Amino acid sequence: MMKTFDRYNYLPGILVPAGGPALLGARQYLPYAALSPDDMPPFSRIFVSCPASLTKEALQAQFEVYGTIQNIRMVTDHTTGAFKGICFVKYDKASSAAAAVEQMNGQQLDATATPIKVTYADPKGAPRNSHDDGEVPPRSRLIATFSKNLTEEEVKARFAGFEDMESVKFLKVRQTSQNRGIAFVKFTRTSSALRAVETITEQEQTNPSQGQPMRVKIAEPRPPLFVGSPTPLDAYGYPHPHA
């Protein structure tokens, strides 16, 4: 079942095209519950195009540097059984898959080989490039919800230990500038953003923050504009709450 984006319901999902002339650049979401077990956690599987001379053991050695590999599926010729130079590498964490893409794409595994291609694998049943959420790099903008009693400094300190953090923007009540307990956190690397999600989620599961636990997820893309809609947008690209 397809689910459209809801500003206040940050359910995770895979972007898929949405039809209809009323929206500009509209997307819908394939809920993660509909994904194959091979695609869980989301974005943890990568596609590798490499020399056909490579063995599974050689690929394992090259890619396990970035995290725990659950499986490697080698694509072979149906007739000869020979490796076709295409494989899928599945990690146990999305941050590991992102690190592999960042570090391995375009690398030469030996002096005579052509550079390999490493990209995110599209989820089974989803259209091509469904992993692209419009951010540069993809999935590098997070949304954090937390207790309104936390100061901006305390929230920033929670993310300061992760590499490649670019900015933290807090949502505030327009009239009073009061903290709304929501912030957008932008990273310059996908792997660092996903590592922050994984780490803070695990920390909150084992030792929840007092009052309201902090929840961190990949920020959904800004909602599409309705043609002819006069609704102004706020600084984060969402319809202004007091418009």
C-alpha positions as CSV (number, residue, x, y, z in Angstrom):
1,M,0.0,0.0,0.0
2,M,1.4,3.4,-1.0
3,K,1.5,6.2,1.6
4,T,1.9,9.9,0.8
5,F,4.1,12.1,2.9
6,D,2.7,13.6,6.0
7,R,4.7,16.5,7.5
8,Y,4.0,15.4,11.1
9,N,4.2,11.7,10.6
10,Y,7.8,10.9,9.9
11,L,7.3,7.3,8.9
12,P,10.2,5.9,7.0
13,G,9.7,4.8,3.4
14,I,11.2,4.4,0.0
15,L,10.6,7.1,-2.5
16,V,8.6,6.1,-5.6
17,P,7.2,8.3,-8.3
18,A,3.6,9.6,-7.9
19,G,1.5,10.4,-10.8
20,G,-0.9,13.3,-11.2
21,P,-0.6,16.8,-12.8
22,A,-1.5,18.6,-9.5
23,L,1.9,18.2,-7.9
24,L,5.3,19.4,-8.9
25,G,8.0,16.7,-8.5
26,A,5.6,14.6,-6.4
27,R,6.7,11.4,-4.7
28,Q,5.0,8.8,-2.7
29,Y,6.4,6.3,-0.2
30,L,6.7,2.5,-0.1
31,P,6.5,1.7,3.6
32,Y,9.5,-0.2,4.9
33,A,7.2,-3.0,6.0
34,A,6.7,-3.8,2.3
35,L,10.4,-4.3,1.7
36,S,12.1,-7.7,1.1
37,P,14.2,-9.0,4.1
38,D,17.2,-8.5,1.8
39,D,16.6,-4.8,1.9
40,M,16.3,-4.5,5.7
41,P,17.5,-2.4,7.2
42,P,16.8,0.0,4.4
43,F,19.7,1.2,2.2
44,S,22.0,-1.6,3.5
45,R,22.5,-3.3,0.2
46,I,24.8,-2.1,-2.6
47,F,25.4,-2.9,-6.2
48,V,28.9,-3.6,-7.5
49,S,30.1,-3.7,-11.1
50,C,33.6,-5.1,-11.2
51,P,36.1,-7.3,-13.2
52,A,34.6,-10.7,-13.8
53,S,38.0,-12.2,-12.7
54,L,37.3,-11.3,-9.1
55,T,36.3,-14.1,-6.7
56,K,33.8,-13.9,-3.9
57,E,36.6,-14.1,-1.4
58,A,38.4,-11.2,-2.9
59,L,35.2,-9.1,-2.9
60,Q,34.6,-10.0,0.7
61,A,38.1,-8.9,1.7
62,Q,37.7,-5.6,-0.1
63,F,34.3,-4.7,1.3
64,E,34.3,-6.1,4.8
65,V,36.5,-3.2,5.8
66,Y,33.4,-1.0,6.0
67,G,31.3,-3.2,8.2
68,T,29.7,-6.6,8.8
69,I,28.7,-8.3,5.5
70,Q,25.6,-10.5,5.8
71,N,25.9,-11.9,2.3
72,I,27.3,-11.4,-1.2
73,R,25.2,-12.4,-4.2
74,M,27.3,-13.0,-7.3
75,V,25.4,-12.7,-10.6
76,T,26.4,-15.6,-12.9
77,D,25.7,-16.7,-16.5
78,H,22.7,-19.0,-16.5
79,T,24.4,-21.3,-19.1
80,T,28.1,-21.4,-18.0
81,G,27.8,-20.4,-14.4
82,A,30.6,-17.9,-14.9
83,F,30.6,-14.7,-12.8
84,K,29.4,-11.8,-14.9
85,G,31.2,-9.0,-13.0
86,I,28.0,-7.9,-11.1
87,C,27.2,-8.6,-7.5
88,F,25.2,-7.3,-4.6
89,V,26.8,-6.8,-1.1
90,K,24.4,-6.8,1.9
91,Y,25.6,-5.2,5.2
92,D,24.0,-5.3,8.6
93,K,23.9,-1.5,8.8
94,A,23.0,1.2,6.3
95,S,26.0,3.3,7.5
96,S,28.4,0.5,6.4
97,A,26.8,0.4,3.0
98,A,27.1,4.2,2.6
99,A,30.7,4.1,3.7
100,A,31.4,1.4,1.1
101,V,29.8,3.5,-1.7
102,E,31.7,6.6,-0.6
103,Q,35.1,4.9,-0.5
104,M,34.9,2.2,-3.1
105,N,33.1,3.7,-6.1
106,G,35.6,4.5,-8.8
107,Q,38.5,2.6,-7.2
108,Q,40.8,0.3,-9.1
109,L,41.4,-3.0,-7.4
110,D,44.5,-3.6,-9.4
111,A,46.7,-1.7,-11.8
112,T,45.2,-3.3,-14.9
113,A,41.5,-3.3,-14.0
114,T,39.0,-0.7,-14.9
115,P,37.5,1.3,-12.0
116,I,34.7,-0.5,-10.2
117,K,31.2,1.0,-9.9
118,V,29.6,0.9,-6.5
119,T,26.1,2.3,-6.0
120,Y,23.1,1.8,-3.7
121,A,21.0,-1.1,-4.8
122,D,17.3,-0.2,-5.4
123,P,15.0,-2.1,-3.2
124,K,13.4,-5.2,-4.8
125,G,10.1,-4.1,-6.5
126,A,10.9,-0.4,-6.4
127,P,11.8,1.7,-9.4
128,R,15.3,2.7,-10.3
129,N,17.0,5.5,-8.3
130,S,14.3,5.1,-5.5
131,H,17.2,5.7,-3.1
132,D,17.6,9.3,-4.2
133,D,15.7,11.6,-1.8
134,G,16.8,14.9,-3.4
135,E,19.5,15.7,-0.8
136,V,23.2,16.1,-1.7
137,P,24.5,13.6,-0.7
138,P,21.3,11.5,-0.3
139,R,20.0,10.8,3.2
140,S,22.3,13.4,4.8
141,R,19.6,15.5,6.4
142,L,18.1,14.2,9.7
143,I,15.2,15.2,11.8
144,A,15.5,15.0,15.5
145,T,12.6,15.3,18.0
146,F,13.4,15.8,21.7
147,S,12.2,17.3,24.9
148,K,11.4,21.0,24.8
149,N,13.4,21.3,28.0
150,L,16.6,20.7,26.2
151,T,18.7,23.7,25.3
152,E,20.1,24.2,21.8
153,E,23.6,23.6,23.2
154,E,22.6,20.3,24.7
155,V,21.1,19.1,21.4
156,K,24.1,20.2,19.4
157,A,26.4,18.4,21.9
158,R,24.5,15.2,21.3
159,F,25.5,15.3,17.6
160,A,28.9,16.9,18.0
161,G,30.6,13.5,18.4
162,F,29.7,12.5,14.9
163,E,32.0,13.4,12.0
164,D,30.9,15.6,9.1
165,M,28.1,17.5,10.8
166,E,27.4,20.7,8.9
167,S,24.6,22.4,10.6
168,V,21.7,22.2,13.1
169,K,18.6,24.2,12.5
170,F,15.9,24.4,15.2
171,L,12.2,24.9,14.6
172,K,10.7,27.5,16.9
173,V,7.3,29.0,17.6
174,R,7.0,32.0,15.4
175,Q,5.5,34.5,17.9
176,T,7.6,33.5,20.9
177,S,10.8,31.9,19.4
178,Q,10.2,29.1,21.9
179,N,11.9,25.8,21.1
180,R,9.4,23.3,19.5
181,G,11.6,20.3,20.3
182,I,12.4,19.7,16.6
183,A,15.7,20.2,14.7
184,F,17.1,19.4,11.3
185,V,20.7,18.1,11.3
186,K,22.7,18.2,8.1
187,F,25.8,16.2,7.4
188,T,28.2,16.3,4.5
189,R,28.4,12.5,4.3
190,T,25.6,10.0,4.1
191,S,27.6,7.4,6.2
192,S,28.0,9.9,9.1
193,A,24.3,10.9,9.0
194,L,23.2,7.2,9.1
195,R,25.8,6.4,11.8
196,A,24.2,9.2,14.0
197,V,20.7,7.7,13.4
198,E,21.9,4.2,14.3
199,T,23.9,5.2,17.3
200,I,21.4,7.6,19.0
201,T,18.6,5.1,18.3
202,E,20.5,2.4,20.1
203,Q,21.4,4.7,22.9
204,E,17.8,5.7,23.5
205,Q,16.7,2.1,23.4
206,T,19.2,1.0,26.1
207,N,19.3,4.3,28.1
208,P,16.4,6.6,27.2
209,S,16.6,10.3,27.9
210,Q,14.5,11.5,30.8
211,G,11.1,12.8,29.9
212,Q,10.9,12.5,26.1
213,P,13.4,10.2,24.4
214,M,15.3,11.7,21.5
215,R,14.2,10.3,18.2
216,V,16.4,10.7,15.0
217,K,15.4,9.7,11.5
218,I,16.2,10.6,7.9
219,A,14.3,13.8,7.1
220,E,11.7,13.3,4.5
221,P,12.1,15.5,1.4
222,R,10.3,18.8,1.4
223,P,6.7,18.2,0.3
224,P,5.9,19.0,-3.3
225,L,4.2,22.3,-4.1
226,F,0.6,22.3,-5.2
227,V,0.1,24.1,-8.5
228,G,-1.6,27.4,-7.8
229,S,-1.3,27.1,-4.0
230,P,-0.7,30.5,-2.3
231,T,0.6,28.8,0.9
232,P,3.9,30.3,1.9
233,L,6.8,28.1,3.0
234,D,8.9,28.3,6.1
235,A,12.7,28.4,6.2
236,Y,12.8,24.6,5.9
237,G,10.6,24.3,2.8
238,Y,7.4,23.3,4.6
239,P,4.0,25.1,4.5
240,H,4.2,27.8,7.2
241,P,2.3,26.6,10.3
242,H,0.7,30.1,10.8
243,A,0.0,30.8,7.2
